[in-house]
Amino acid sequence: MAKPAEKFEDVLAQLEALIERMESDDIDIEDALKAYENGGRLFQKAHDQLEKMEQQVHQLNEKMQRVPLKDVDADEA
């Protein structure tokens, strides 16, 4: 069974934690490189999620533009 997708907020939190770790003085160069690689993967995942959400918003906007809006003022007359 497929692993459920991580929420955008969770990916962002992981990125923020990774940045904090990389900015600390307690990380050696090998761990910093691994963290940098992991950060690149997390960044790409977050970017992909944002693009997907943007497409969904555009699709919803297109659907909403096709739905005829009811004239509220005409009902009151």
PDB file of N, H, CA, C and O in Angstrom:
ATOM      1  N   MET A   1       0.842  -1.186   0.000  1.00  0.00           N
ATOM      2  CA  MET A   1       0.000   0.000   0.000  1.00  0.00           C
ATOM      3  C   MET A   1       0.885   1.247   0.000  1.00  0.00           C
ATOM      4  O   MET A   1       1.934   1.267   0.644  1.00  0.00           O
ATOM      5  N   ALA A   2       0.464   2.277  -0.718  1.00  0.00           N
ATOM      6  H   ALA A   2      -0.388   2.260  -1.241  1.00  0.00           H
ATOM      7  CA  ALA A   2       1.258   3.496  -0.851  1.00  0.00           C
ATOM      8  C   ALA A   2       1.296   4.263   0.465  1.00  0.00           C
ATOM      9  O   ALA A   2       0.322   4.311   1.216  1.00  0.00           O
ATOM     10  N   LYS A   3       2.441   4.852   0.713  1.00  0.00           N
ATOM     11  H   LYS A   3       3.233   4.813   0.103  1.00  0.00           H
ATOM     12  CA  LYS A   3       2.626   5.669   1.910  1.00  0.00           C
ATOM     13  C   LYS A   3       1.858   6.977   1.740  1.00  0.00           C
ATOM     14  O   LYS A   3       1.956   7.611   0.689  1.00  0.00           O
ATOM     15  N   PRO A   4       1.090   7.397   2.757  1.00  0.00           N
ATOM     16  CA  PRO A   4       0.329   8.637   2.610  1.00  0.00           C
ATOM     17  C   PRO A   4       1.276   9.832   2.457  1.00  0.00           C
ATOM     18  O   PRO A   4       2.345   9.870   3.066  1.00  0.00           O
ATOM     19  N   ALA A   5       0.873  10.791   1.647  1.00  0.00           N
ATOM     20  H   ALA A   5       0.004  10.760   1.153  1.00  0.00           H
ATOM     21  CA  ALA A   5       1.696  11.975   1.407  1.00  0.00           C
ATOM     22  C   ALA A   5       1.810  12.808   2.681  1.00  0.00           C
ATOM     23  O   ALA A   5       0.861  12.938   3.454  1.00  0.00           O
ATOM     24  N   GLU A   6       2.998  13.362   2.870  1.00  0.00           N
ATOM     25  H   GLU A   6       3.769  13.255   2.242  1.00  0.00           H
ATOM     26  CA  GLU A   6       3.199  14.232   4.024  1.00  0.00           C
ATOM     27  C   GLU A   6       2.503  15.563   3.776  1.00  0.00           C
ATOM     28  O   GLU A   6       2.445  16.051   2.647  1.00  0.00           O
ATOM     29  N   LYS A   7       1.984  16.133   4.840  1.00  0.00           N
ATOM     30  H   LYS A   7       2.032  15.736   5.757  1.00  0.00           H
ATOM     31  CA  LYS A   7       1.355  17.435   4.730  1.00  0.00           C
ATOM     32  C   LYS A   7       2.428  18.490   4.484  1.00  0.00           C
ATOM     33  O   LYS A   7       3.563  18.355   4.942  1.00  0.00           O
ATOM     34  N   PHE A   8       2.058  19.534   3.762  1.00  0.00           N
ATOM     35  H   PHE A   8       1.136  19.644   3.391  1.00  0.00           H
ATOM     36  CA  PHE A   8       2.994  20.611   3.446  1.00  0.00           C
ATOM     37  C   PHE A   8       3.600  21.190   4.719  1.00  0.00           C
ATOM     38  O   PHE A   8       4.802  21.448   4.780  1.00  0.00           O
ATOM     39  N   GLU A   9       2.769  21.391   5.730  1.00  0.00           N
ATOM     40  H   GLU A   9       1.792  21.181   5.681  1.00  0.00           H
ATOM     41  CA  GLU A   9       3.242  21.972   6.981  1.00  0.00           C
ATOM     42  C   GLU A   9       4.291  21.086   7.645  1.00  0.00           C
ATOM     43  O   GLU A   9       5.236  21.589   8.253  1.00  0.00           O
ATOM     44  N   ASP A  10       4.128  19.763   7.530  1.00  0.00           N
ATOM     45  H   ASP A  10       3.361  19.354   7.035  1.00  0.00           H
ATOM     46  CA  ASP A  10       5.105  18.835   8.105  1.00  0.00           C
ATOM     47  C   ASP A  10       6.439  18.915   7.368  1.00  0.00           C
ATOM     48  O   ASP A  10       7.501  18.895   7.990  1.00  0.00           O
ATOM     49  N   VAL A  11       6.379  19.005   6.060  1.00  0.00           N
ATOM     50  H   VAL A  11       5.516  19.021   5.555  1.00  0.00           H
ATOM     51  CA  VAL A  11       7.604  19.124   5.261  1.00  0.00           C
ATOM     52  C   VAL A  11       8.309  20.432   5.598  1.00  0.00           C
ATOM     53  O   VAL A  11       9.531  20.465   5.746  1.00  0.00           O
ATOM     54  N   LEU A  12       7.543  21.500   5.718  1.00  0.00           N
ATOM     55  H   LEU A  12       6.550  21.473   5.598  1.00  0.00           H
ATOM     56  CA  LEU A  12       8.111  22.802   6.059  1.00  0.00           C
ATOM     57  C   LEU A  12       8.762  22.770   7.444  1.00  0.00           C
ATOM     58  O   LEU A  12       9.838  23.336   7.637  1.00  0.00           O
ATOM     59  N   ALA A  13       8.118  22.115   8.397  1.00  0.00           N
ATOM     60  H   ALA A  13       7.244  21.656   8.240  1.00  0.00           H
ATOM     61  CA  ALA A  13       8.686  21.997   9.747  1.00  0.00           C
ATOM     62  C   ALA A  13       9.997  21.214   9.712  1.00  0.00           C
ATOM     63  O   ALA A  13      10.948  21.556  10.415  1.00  0.00           O
ATOM     64  N   GLN A  14      10.043  20.165   8.895  1.00  0.00           N
ATOM     65  H   GLN A  14       9.271  19.887   8.324  1.00  0.00           H
ATOM     66  CA  GLN A  14      11.286  19.396   8.757  1.00  0.00           C
ATOM     67  C   GLN A  14      12.394  20.262   8.165  1.00  0.00           C
ATOM     68  O   GLN A  14      13.542  20.195   8.604  1.00  0.00           O
ATOM     69  N   LEU A  15      12.051  21.063   7.180  1.00  0.00           N
ATOM     70  H   LEU A  15      11.119  21.117   6.823  1.00  0.00           H
ATOM     71  CA  LEU A  15      13.036  21.964   6.577  1.00  0.00           C
ATOM     72  C   LEU A  15      13.554  22.971   7.595  1.00  0.00           C
ATOM     73  O   LEU A  15      14.756  23.226   7.669  1.00  0.00           O
ATOM     74  N   GLU A  16      12.645  23.541   8.376  1.00  0.00           N
ATOM     75  H   GLU A  16      11.669  23.334   8.315  1.00  0.00           H
ATOM     76  CA  GLU A  16      13.046  24.522   9.382  1.00  0.00           C
ATOM     77  C   GLU A  16      13.961  23.897  10.430  1.00  0.00           C
ATOM     78  O   GLU A  16      14.943  24.513  10.844  1.00  0.00           O
ATOM     79  N   ALA A  17      13.643  22.677  10.860  1.00  0.00           N
ATOM     80  H   ALA A  17      12.846  22.176  10.524  1.00  0.00           H
ATOM     81  CA  ALA A  17      14.484  21.982  11.836  1.00  0.00           C
ATOM     82  C   ALA A  17      15.857  21.687  11.239  1.00  0.00           C
ATOM     83  O   ALA A  17      16.874  21.793  11.924  1.00  0.00           O
ATOM     84  N   LEU A  18      15.880  21.321   9.980  1.00  0.00           N
ATOM     85  H   LEU A  18      15.054  21.235   9.423  1.00  0.00           H
ATOM     86  CA  LEU A  18      17.138  21.030   9.292  1.00  0.00           C
ATOM     87  C   LEU A  18      18.003  22.284   9.191  1.00  0.00           C
ATOM     88  O   LEU A  18      19.216  22.229   9.395  1.00  0.00           O
ATOM     89  N   ILE A  19      17.381  23.395   8.880  1.00  0.00           N
ATOM     90  H   ILE A  19      16.396  23.440   8.714  1.00  0.00           H
ATOM     91  CA  ILE A  19      18.112  24.662   8.792  1.00  0.00           C
ATOM     92  C   ILE A  19      18.708  25.026  10.142  1.00  0.00           C
ATOM     93  O   ILE A  19      19.869  25.429  10.223  1.00  0.00           O
ATOM     94  N   GLU A  20      17.919  24.886  11.205  1.00  0.00           N
ATOM     95  H   GLU A  20      16.976  24.559  11.140  1.00  0.00           H
ATOM     96  CA  GLU A  20      18.434  25.169  12.552  1.00  0.00           C
ATOM     97  C   GLU A  20      19.646  24.306  12.865  1.00  0.00           C
ATOM     98  O   GLU A  20      20.645  24.786  13.401  1.00  0.00           O
ATOM     99  N   ARG A  21      19.547  23.029  12.525  1.00  0.00           N
ATOM    100  H   ARG A  21      18.736  22.639  12.089  1.00  0.00           H
ATOM    101  CA  ARG A  21      20.651  22.102  12.786  1.00  0.00           C
ATOM    102  C   ARG A  21      21.893  22.509  11.993  1.00  0.00           C
ATOM    103  O   ARG A  21      23.006  22.490  12.518  1.00  0.00           O
ATOM    104  N   MET A  22      21.695  22.874  10.732  1.00  0.00           N
ATOM    105  H   MET A  22      20.791  22.889  10.306  1.00  0.00           H
ATOM    106  CA  MET A  22      22.830  23.258   9.893  1.00  0.00           C
ATOM    107  C   MET A  22      23.464  24.568  10.349  1.00  0.00           C
ATOM    108  O   MET A  22      24.659  24.782  10.151  1.00  0.00           O
ATOM    109  N   GLU A  23      22.670  25.441  10.958  1.00  0.00           N
ATOM    110  H   GLU A  23      21.699  25.267  11.119  1.00  0.00           H
ATOM    111  CA  GLU A  23      23.196  26.717  11.436  1.00  0.00           C
ATOM    112  C   GLU A  23      23.907  26.587  12.779  1.00  0.00           C
ATOM    113  O   GLU A  23      24.594  27.513  13.212  1.00  0.00           O
ATOM    114  N   SER A  24      23.745  25.450  13.435  1.00  0.00           N
ATOM    115  H   SER A  24      23.187  24.698  13.084  1.00  0.00           H
ATOM    116  CA  SER A  24      24.391  25.257  14.735  1.00  0.00           C
ATOM    117  C   SER A  24      25.883  24.996  14.544  1.00  0.00           C
ATOM    118  O   SER A  24      26.328  24.608  13.464  1.00  0.00           O
ATOM    119  N   ASP A  25      26.635  25.215  15.602  1.00  0.00           N
ATOM    120  H   ASP A  25      26.274  25.530  16.480  1.00  0.00           H
ATOM    121  CA  ASP A  25      28.084  24.972  15.571  1.00  0.00           C
ATOM    122  C   ASP A  25      28.415  23.520  15.874  1.00  0.00           C
ATOM    123  O   ASP A  25      29.584  23.136  15.843  1.00  0.00           O
ATOM    124  N   ASP A  26      27.407  22.708  16.166  1.00  0.00           N
ATOM    125  H   ASP A  26      26.458  23.020  16.191  1.00  0.00           H
ATOM    126  CA  ASP A  26      27.629  21.326  16.601  1.00  0.00           C
ATOM    127  C   ASP A  26      27.574  20.307  15.467  1.00  0.00           C
ATOM    128  O   ASP A  26      27.521  19.107  15.737  1.00  0.00           O
ATOM    129  N   ILE A  27      27.583  20.735  14.233  1.00  0.00           N
ATOM    130  H   ILE A  27      27.626  21.710  14.014  1.00  0.00           H
ATOM    131  CA  ILE A  27      27.432  19.798  13.122  1.00  0.00           C
ATOM    132  C   ILE A  27      28.763  19.689  12.366  1.00  0.00           C
ATOM    133  O   ILE A  27      29.387  20.695  12.029  1.00  0.00           O
ATOM    134  N   ASP A  28      29.172  18.461  12.113  1.00  0.00           N
ATOM    135  H   ASP A  28      28.664  17.644  12.387  1.00  0.00           H
ATOM    136  CA  ASP A  28      30.414  18.285  11.350  1.00  0.00           C
ATOM    137  C   ASP A  28      30.110  18.346   9.856  1.00  0.00           C
ATOM    138  O   ASP A  28      28.948  18.338   9.450  1.00  0.00           O
ATOM    139  N   ILE A  29      31.145  18.406   9.055  1.00  0.00           N
ATOM    140  H   ILE A  29      32.089  18.413   9.384  1.00  0.00           H
ATOM    141  CA  ILE A  29      30.989  18.639   7.618  1.00  0.00           C
ATOM    142  C   ILE A  29      30.233  17.514   6.918  1.00  0.00           C
ATOM    143  O   ILE A  29      29.441  17.775   6.012  1.00  0.00           O
ATOM    144  N   GLU A  30      30.466  16.264   7.327  1.00  0.00           N
ATOM    145  H   GLU A  30      31.109  16.051   8.063  1.00  0.00           H
ATOM    146  CA  GLU A  30      29.764  15.141   6.693  1.00  0.00           C
ATOM    147  C   GLU A  30      28.269  15.199   6.973  1.00  0.00           C
ATOM    148  O   GLU A  30      27.448  14.995   6.079  1.00  0.00           O
ATOM    149  N   ASP A  31      27.926  15.481   8.235  1.00  0.00           N
ATOM    150  H   ASP A  31      28.593  15.647   8.961  1.00  0.00           H
ATOM    151  CA  ASP A  31      26.509  15.597   8.589  1.00  0.00           C
ATOM    152  C   ASP A  31      25.870  16.814   7.916  1.00  0.00           C
ATOM    153  O   ASP A  31      24.699  16.782   7.538  1.00  0.00           O
ATOM    154  N   ALA A  32      26.645  17.876   7.774  1.00  0.00           N
ATOM    155  H   ALA A  32      27.597  17.902   8.082  1.00  0.00           H
ATOM    156  CA  ALA A  32      26.130  19.071   7.099  1.00  0.00           C
ATOM    157  C   ALA A  32      25.817  18.763   5.639  1.00  0.00           C
ATOM    158  O   ALA A  32      24.810  19.226   5.103  1.00  0.00           O
ATOM    159  N   LEU A  33      26.682  17.983   5.001  1.00  0.00           N
ATOM    160  H   LEU A  33      27.500  17.607   5.436  1.00  0.00           H
ATOM    161  CA  LEU A  33      26.445  17.611   3.604  1.00  0.00           C
ATOM    162  C   LEU A  33      25.197  16.738   3.476  1.00  0.00           C
ATOM    163  O   LEU A  33      24.385  16.940   2.574  1.00  0.00           O
ATOM    164  N   LYS A  34      25.048  15.773   4.378  1.00  0.00           N
ATOM    165  H   LYS A  34      25.708  15.609   5.111  1.00  0.00           H
ATOM    166  CA  LYS A  34      23.848  14.924   4.362  1.00  0.00           C
ATOM    167  C   LYS A  34      22.592  15.762   4.597  1.00  0.00           C
ATOM    168  O   LYS A  34      21.568  15.568   3.942  1.00  0.00           O
ATOM    169  N   ALA A  35      22.689  16.693   5.539  1.00  0.00           N
ATOM    170  H   ALA A  35      23.521  16.851   6.071  1.00  0.00           H
ATOM    171  CA  ALA A  35      21.551  17.561   5.832  1.00  0.00           C
ATOM    172  C   ALA A  35      21.212  18.432   4.623  1.00  0.00           C
ATOM    173  O   ALA A  35      20.041  18.669   4.324  1.00  0.00           O
ATOM    174  N   TYR A  36      22.243  18.902   3.938  1.00  0.00           N
ATOM    175  H   TYR A  36      23.193  18.711   4.181  1.00  0.00           H
ATOM    176  CA  TYR A  36      22.033  19.722   2.743  1.00  0.00           C
ATOM    177  C   TYR A  36      21.315  18.922   1.656  1.00  0.00           C
ATOM    178  O   TYR A  36      20.389  19.424   1.019  1.00  0.00           O
ATOM    179  N   GLU A  37      21.743  17.683   1.450  1.00  0.00           N
ATOM    180  H   GLU A  37      22.496  17.276   1.967  1.00  0.00           H
ATOM    181  CA  GLU A  37      21.090  16.815   0.460  1.00  0.00           C
ATOM    182  C   GLU A  37      19.638  16.555   0.851  1.00  0.00           C
ATOM    183  O   GLU A  37      18.739  16.636   0.014  1.00  0.00           O
ATOM    184  N   ASN A  38      19.418  16.242   2.121  1.00  0.00           N
ATOM    185  H   ASN A  38      20.148  16.176   2.800  1.00  0.00           H
ATOM    186  CA  ASN A  38      18.061  16.001   2.606  1.00  0.00           C
ATOM    187  C   ASN A  38      17.212  17.263   2.455  1.00  0.00           C
ATOM    188  O   ASN A  38      16.038  17.188   2.093  1.00  0.00           O
ATOM    189  N   GLY A  39      17.807  18.410   2.731  1.00  0.00           N
ATOM    190  H   GLY A  39      18.761  18.470   3.025  1.00  0.00           H
ATOM    191  CA  GLY A  39      17.100  19.675   2.572  1.00  0.00           C
ATOM    192  C   GLY A  39      16.680  19.916   1.133  1.00  0.00           C
ATOM    193  O   GLY A  39      15.595  20.438   0.877  1.00  0.00           O
ATOM    194  N   GLY A  40      17.536  19.536   0.195  1.00  0.00           N
ATOM    195  H   GLY A  40      18.417  19.112   0.403  1.00  0.00           H
ATOM    196  CA  GLY A  40      17.189  19.673  -1.220  1.00  0.00           C
ATOM    197  C   GLY A  40      15.995  18.820  -1.585  1.00  0.00           C
ATOM    198  O   GLY A  40      15.116  19.252  -2.331  1.00  0.00           O
ATOM    199  N   ARG A  41      15.964  17.601  -1.056  1.00  0.00           N
ATOM    200  H   ARG A  41      16.678  17.249  -0.451  1.00  0.00           H
ATOM    201  CA  ARG A  41      14.818  16.711  -1.318  1.00  0.00           C
ATOM    202  C   ARG A  41      13.543  17.272  -0.685  1.00  0.00           C
ATOM    203  O   ARG A  41      12.477  17.263  -1.301  1.00  0.00           O
ATOM    204  N   LEU A  42      13.665  17.758   0.547  1.00  0.00           N
ATOM    205  H   LEU A  42      14.531  17.766   1.047  1.00  0.00           H
ATOM    206  CA  LEU A  42      12.497  18.329   1.219  1.00  0.00           C
ATOM    207  C   LEU A  42      12.001  19.577   0.488  1.00  0.00           C
ATOM    208  O   LEU A  42      10.797  19.779   0.328  1.00  0.00           O
ATOM    209  N   PHE A  43      12.947  20.409   0.048  1.00  0.00           N
ATOM    210  H   PHE A  43      13.925  20.245   0.178  1.00  0.00           H
ATOM    211  CA  PHE A  43      12.573  21.612  -0.699  1.00  0.00           C
ATOM    212  C   PHE A  43      11.807  21.242  -1.962  1.00  0.00           C
ATOM    213  O   PHE A  43      10.784  21.852  -2.273  1.00  0.00           O
ATOM    214  N   GLN A  44      12.301  20.243  -2.688  1.00  0.00           N
ATOM    215  H   GLN A  44      13.132  19.748  -2.436  1.00  0.00           H
ATOM    216  CA  GLN A  44      11.635  19.818  -3.922  1.00  0.00           C
ATOM    217  C   GLN A  44      10.238  19.279  -3.625  1.00  0.00           C
ATOM    218  O   GLN A  44       9.291  19.539  -4.368  1.00  0.00           O
ATOM    219  N   LYS A  45      10.120  18.527  -2.530  1.00  0.00           N
ATOM    220  H   LYS A  45      10.889  18.316  -1.926  1.00  0.00           H
ATOM    221  CA  LYS A  45       8.812  17.987  -2.145  1.00  0.00           C
ATOM    222  C   LYS A  45       7.835  19.128  -1.832  1.00  0.00           C
ATOM    223  O   LYS A  45       6.684  19.102  -2.268  1.00  0.00           O
ATOM    224  N   ALA A  46       8.301  20.126  -1.074  1.00  0.00           N
ATOM    225  H   ALA A  46       9.236  20.147  -0.719  1.00  0.00           H
ATOM    226  CA  ALA A  46       7.444  21.260  -0.733  1.00  0.00           C
ATOM    227  C   ALA A  46       7.067  22.043  -1.989  1.00  0.00           C
ATOM    228  O   ALA A  46       5.919  22.459  -2.146  1.00  0.00           O
ATOM    229  N   HIS A  47       8.021  22.239  -2.866  1.00  0.00           N
ATOM    230  H   HIS A  47       8.953  21.901  -2.738  1.00  0.00           H
ATOM    231  CA  HIS A  47       7.771  22.957  -4.118  1.00  0.00           C
ATOM    232  C   HIS A  47       6.727  22.223  -4.962  1.00  0.00           C
ATOM    233  O   HIS A  47       5.805  22.840  -5.496  1.00  0.00           O
ATOM    234  N   ASP A  48       6.881  20.910  -5.076  1.00  0.00           N
ATOM    235  H   ASP A  48       7.630  20.409  -4.643  1.00  0.00           H
ATOM    236  CA  ASP A  48       5.922  20.107  -5.846  1.00  0.00           C
ATOM    237  C   ASP A  48       4.523  20.192  -5.242  1.00  0.00           C
ATOM    238  O   ASP A  48       3.531  20.291  -5.964  1.00  0.00           O
ATOM    239  N   GLN A  49       4.454  20.150  -3.911  1.00  0.00           N
ATOM    240  H   GLN A  49       5.260  20.069  -3.324  1.00  0.00           H
ATOM    241  CA  GLN A  49       3.153  20.245  -3.247  1.00  0.00           C
ATOM    242  C   GLN A  49       2.509  21.600  -3.518  1.00  0.00           C
ATOM    243  O   GLN A  49       1.308  21.676  -3.779  1.00  0.00           O
ATOM    244  N   LEU A  50       3.299  22.667  -3.458  1.00  0.00           N
ATOM    245  H   LEU A  50       4.274  22.606  -3.246  1.00  0.00           H
ATOM    246  CA  LEU A  50       2.760  24.002  -3.729  1.00  0.00           C
ATOM    247  C   LEU A  50       2.260  24.120  -5.165  1.00  0.00           C
ATOM    248  O   LEU A  50       1.204  24.704  -5.410  1.00  0.00           O
ATOM    249  N   GLU A  51       3.009  23.571  -6.106  1.00  0.00           N
ATOM    250  H   GLU A  51       3.866  23.096  -5.906  1.00  0.00           H
ATOM    251  CA  GLU A  51       2.566  23.604  -7.502  1.00  0.00           C
ATOM    252  C   GLU A  51       1.249  22.848  -7.678  1.00  0.00           C
ATOM    253  O   GLU A  51       0.360  23.299  -8.401  1.00  0.00           O
ATOM    254  N   LYS A  52       1.132  21.707  -7.021  1.00  0.00           N
ATOM    255  H   LYS A  52       1.854  21.341  -6.435  1.00  0.00           H
ATOM    256  CA  LYS A  52      -0.100  20.919  -7.115  1.00  0.00           C
ATOM    257  C   LYS A  52      -1.282  21.697  -6.527  1.00  0.00           C
ATOM    258  O   LYS A  52      -2.372  21.708  -7.099  1.00  0.00           O
ATOM    259  N   MET A  53      -1.057  22.347  -5.381  1.00  0.00           N
ATOM    260  H   MET A  53      -0.172  22.339  -4.916  1.00  0.00           H
ATOM    261  CA  MET A  53      -2.129  23.136  -4.763  1.00  0.00           C
ATOM    262  C   MET A  53      -2.510  24.315  -5.647  1.00  0.00           C
ATOM    263  O   MET A  53      -3.688  24.657  -5.756  1.00  0.00           O
ATOM    264  N   GLU A  54      -1.520  24.936  -6.275  1.00  0.00           N
ATOM    265  H   GLU A  54      -0.563  24.658  -6.186  1.00  0.00           H
ATOM    266  CA  GLU A  54      -1.797  26.057  -7.171  1.00  0.00           C
ATOM    267  C   GLU A  54      -2.651  25.599  -8.353  1.00  0.00           C
ATOM    268  O   GLU A  54      -3.578  26.302  -8.755  1.00  0.00           O
ATOM    269  N   GLN A  55      -2.350  24.438  -8.907  1.00  0.00           N
ATOM    270  H   GLN A  55      -1.597  23.867  -8.581  1.00  0.00           H
ATOM    271  CA  GLN A  55      -3.156  23.890 -10.001  1.00  0.00           C
ATOM    272  C   GLN A  55      -4.585  23.629  -9.542  1.00  0.00           C
ATOM    273  O   GLN A  55      -5.536  23.886 -10.280  1.00  0.00           O
ATOM    274  N   GLN A  56      -4.733  23.118  -8.323  1.00  0.00           N
ATOM    275  H   GLN A  56      -3.960  22.909  -7.724  1.00  0.00           H
ATOM    276  CA  GLN A  56      -6.071  22.846  -7.799  1.00  0.00           C
ATOM    277  C   GLN A  56      -6.858  24.138  -7.641  1.00  0.00           C
ATOM    278  O   GLN A  56      -8.053  24.175  -7.933  1.00  0.00           O
ATOM    279  N   VAL A  57      -6.203  25.196  -7.183  1.00  0.00           N
ATOM    280  H   VAL A  57      -5.232  25.166  -6.945  1.00  0.00           H
ATOM    281  CA  VAL A  57      -6.870  26.487  -7.029  1.00  0.00           C
ATOM    282  C   VAL A  57      -7.312  27.009  -8.394  1.00  0.00           C
ATOM    283  O   VAL A  57      -8.430  27.504  -8.537  1.00  0.00           O
ATOM    284  N   HIS A  58      -6.441  26.902  -9.395  1.00  0.00           N
ATOM    285  H   HIS A  58      -5.532  26.501  -9.279  1.00  0.00           H
ATOM    286  CA  HIS A  58      -6.809  27.345 -10.746  1.00  0.00           C
ATOM    287  C   HIS A  58      -8.003  26.550 -11.271  1.00  0.00           C
ATOM    288  O   HIS A  58      -8.911  27.122 -11.874  1.00  0.00           O
ATOM    289  N   GLN A  59      -8.008  25.236 -11.045  1.00  0.00           N
ATOM    290  H   GLN A  59      -7.270  24.771 -10.556  1.00  0.00           H
ATOM    291  CA  GLN A  59      -9.126  24.407 -11.505  1.00  0.00           C
ATOM    292  C   GLN A  59     -10.418  24.809 -10.804  1.00  0.00           C
ATOM    293  O   GLN A  59     -11.471  24.889 -11.436  1.00  0.00           O
ATOM    294  N   LEU A  60     -10.340  25.057  -9.512  1.00  0.00           N
ATOM    295  H   LEU A  60      -9.485  24.992  -8.998  1.00  0.00           H
ATOM    296  CA  LEU A  60     -11.533  25.482  -8.773  1.00  0.00           C
ATOM    297  C   LEU A  60     -12.035  26.827  -9.278  1.00  0.00           C
ATOM    298  O   LEU A  60     -13.240  27.025  -9.438  1.00  0.00           O
ATOM    299  N   ASN A  61     -11.113  27.748  -9.530  1.00  0.00           N
ATOM    300  H   ASN A  61     -10.135  27.586  -9.401  1.00  0.00           H
ATOM    301  CA  ASN A  61     -11.514  29.055 -10.057  1.00  0.00           C
ATOM    302  C   ASN A  61     -12.192  28.920 -11.413  1.00  0.00           C
ATOM    303  O   ASN A  61     -13.181  29.601 -11.684  1.00  0.00           O
ATOM    304  N   GLU A  62     -11.666  28.047 -12.265  1.00  0.00           N
ATOM    305  H   GLU A  62     -10.863  27.494 -12.044  1.00  0.00           H
ATOM    306  CA  GLU A  62     -12.287  27.834 -13.575  1.00  0.00           C
ATOM    307  C   GLU A  62     -13.693  27.264 -13.422  1.00  0.00           C
ATOM    308  O   GLU A  62     -14.613  27.688 -14.122  1.00  0.00           O
ATOM    309  N   LYS A  63     -13.866  26.314 -12.520  1.00  0.00           N
ATOM    310  H   LYS A  63     -13.119  25.969 -11.952  1.00  0.00           H
ATOM    311  CA  LYS A  63     -15.192  25.732 -12.290  1.00  0.00           C
ATOM    312  C   LYS A  63     -16.156  26.785 -11.766  1.00  0.00           C
ATOM    313  O   LYS A  63     -17.317  26.828 -12.174  1.00  0.00           O
ATOM    314  N   MET A  64     -15.680  27.631 -10.866  1.00  0.00           N
ATOM    315  H   MET A  64     -14.737  27.596 -10.535  1.00  0.00           H
ATOM    316  CA  MET A  64     -16.545  28.649 -10.273  1.00  0.00           C
ATOM    317  C   MET A  64     -16.973  29.678 -11.312  1.00  0.00           C
ATOM    318  O   MET A  64     -18.075  30.219 -11.228  1.00  0.00           O
ATOM    319  N   GLN A  65     -16.120  29.952 -12.284  1.00  0.00           N
ATOM    320  H   GLN A  65     -15.224  29.512 -12.352  1.00  0.00           H
ATOM    321  CA  GLN A  65     -16.467  30.927 -13.317  1.00  0.00           C
ATOM    322  C   GLN A  65     -17.524  30.382 -14.260  1.00  0.00           C
ATOM    323  O   GLN A  65     -18.239  31.155 -14.898  1.00  0.00           O
ATOM    324  N   ARG A  66     -17.635  29.067 -14.358  1.00  0.00           N
ATOM    325  H   ARG A  66     -17.055  28.439 -13.840  1.00  0.00           H
ATOM    326  CA  ARG A  66     -18.630  28.455 -15.246  1.00  0.00           C
ATOM    327  C   ARG A  66     -19.999  28.345 -14.579  1.00  0.00           C
ATOM    328  O   ARG A  66     -21.004  28.157 -15.266  1.00  0.00           O
ATOM    329  N   VAL A  67     -20.054  28.457 -13.273  1.00  0.00           N
ATOM    330  H   VAL A  67     -19.238  28.610 -12.716  1.00  0.00           H
ATOM    331  CA  VAL A  67     -21.326  28.340 -12.555  1.00  0.00           C
ATOM    332  C   VAL A  67     -22.026  29.693 -12.612  1.00  0.00           C
ATOM    333  O   VAL A  67     -21.461  30.698 -12.181  1.00  0.00           O
ATOM    334  N   PRO A  68     -23.256  29.731 -13.142  1.00  0.00           N
ATOM    335  CA  PRO A  68     -23.965  31.014 -13.194  1.00  0.00           C
ATOM    336  C   PRO A  68     -24.295  31.490 -11.780  1.00  0.00           C
ATOM    337  O   PRO A  68     -24.791  30.732 -10.946  1.00  0.00           O
ATOM    338  N   LEU A  69     -24.011  32.741 -11.543  1.00  0.00           N
ATOM    339  H   LEU A  69     -23.608  33.357 -12.220  1.00  0.00           H
ATOM    340  CA  LEU A  69     -24.288  33.314 -10.232  1.00  0.00           C
ATOM    341  C   LEU A  69     -25.713  33.837 -10.200  1.00  0.00           C
ATOM    342  O   LEU A  69     -26.205  34.408 -11.173  1.00  0.00           O
ATOM    343  N   LYS A  70     -26.354  33.636  -9.085  1.00  0.00           N
ATOM    344  H   LYS A  70     -25.954  33.172  -8.295  1.00  0.00           H
ATOM    345  CA  LYS A  70     -27.731  34.078  -8.905  1.00  0.00           C
ATOM    346  C   LYS A  70     -27.720  35.565  -8.566  1.00  0.00           C
ATOM    347  O   LYS A  70     -26.934  36.007  -7.728  1.00  0.00           O
ATOM    348  N   ASP A  71     -28.572  36.320  -9.203  1.00  0.00           N
ATOM    349  H   ASP A  71     -29.210  35.960  -9.884  1.00  0.00           H
ATOM    350  CA  ASP A  71     -28.664  37.752  -8.946  1.00  0.00           C
ATOM    351  C   ASP A  71     -29.520  37.962  -7.702  1.00  0.00           C
ATOM    352  O   ASP A  71     -30.739  37.794  -7.738  1.00  0.00           O
ATOM    353  N   VAL A  72     -28.880  38.325  -6.620  1.00  0.00           N
ATOM    354  H   VAL A  72     -27.890  38.462  -6.590  1.00  0.00           H
ATOM    355  CA  VAL A  72     -29.573  38.490  -5.341  1.00  0.00           C
ATOM    356  C   VAL A  72     -30.537  39.670  -5.413  1.00  0.00           C
ATOM    357  O   VAL A  72     -31.634  39.597  -4.859  1.00  0.00           O
ATOM    358  N   ASP A  73     -30.154  40.745  -6.078  1.00  0.00           N
ATOM    359  H   ASP A  73     -29.263  40.804  -6.528  1.00  0.00           H
ATOM    360  CA  ASP A  73     -31.017  41.922  -6.167  1.00  0.00           C
ATOM    361  C   ASP A  73     -32.313  41.612  -6.914  1.00  0.00           C
ATOM    362  O   ASP A  73     -33.355  42.176  -6.577  1.00  0.00           O
ATOM    363  N   ALA A  74     -32.281  40.748  -7.901  1.00  0.00           N
ATOM    364  H   ALA A  74     -31.435  40.290  -8.174  1.00  0.00           H
ATOM    365  CA  ALA A  74     -33.477  40.394  -8.668  1.00  0.00           C
ATOM    366  C   ALA A  74     -34.472  39.644  -7.791  1.00  0.00           C
ATOM    367  O   ALA A  74     -35.681  39.765  -7.988  1.00  0.00           O
ATOM    368  N   ASP A  75     -33.982  38.874  -6.830  1.00  0.00           N
ATOM    369  H   ASP A  75     -33.000  38.775  -6.670  1.00  0.00           H
ATOM    370  CA  ASP A  75     -34.876  38.138  -5.937  1.00  0.00           C
ATOM    371  C   ASP A  75     -35.592  39.063  -4.971  1.00  0.00           C
ATOM    372  O   ASP A  75     -36.710  38.775  -4.543  1.00  0.00           O
ATOM    373  N   GLU A  76     -34.958  40.168  -4.626  1.00  0.00           N
ATOM    374  H   GLU A  76     -34.050  40.403  -4.974  1.00  0.00           H
ATOM    375  CA  GLU A  76     -35.551  41.085  -3.658  1.00  0.00           C
ATOM    376  C   GLU A  76     -36.627  41.951  -4.295  1.00  0.00           C
ATOM    377  O   GLU A  76     -37.463  42.496  -3.574  1.00  0.00           O
ATOM    378  N   ALA A  77     -36.642  42.099  -5.590  1.00  0.00           N
ATOM    379  H   ALA A  77     -35.962  41.657  -6.176  1.00  0.00           H
ATOM    380  CA  ALA A  77     -37.588  42.983  -6.282  1.00  0.00           C
ATOM    381  C   ALA A  77     -38.966  42.398  -6.355  1.00  0.00           C
ATOM    382  O   ALA A  77     -39.873  43.022  -6.906  1.00  0.00           O
TER     383      ALA A  77
END
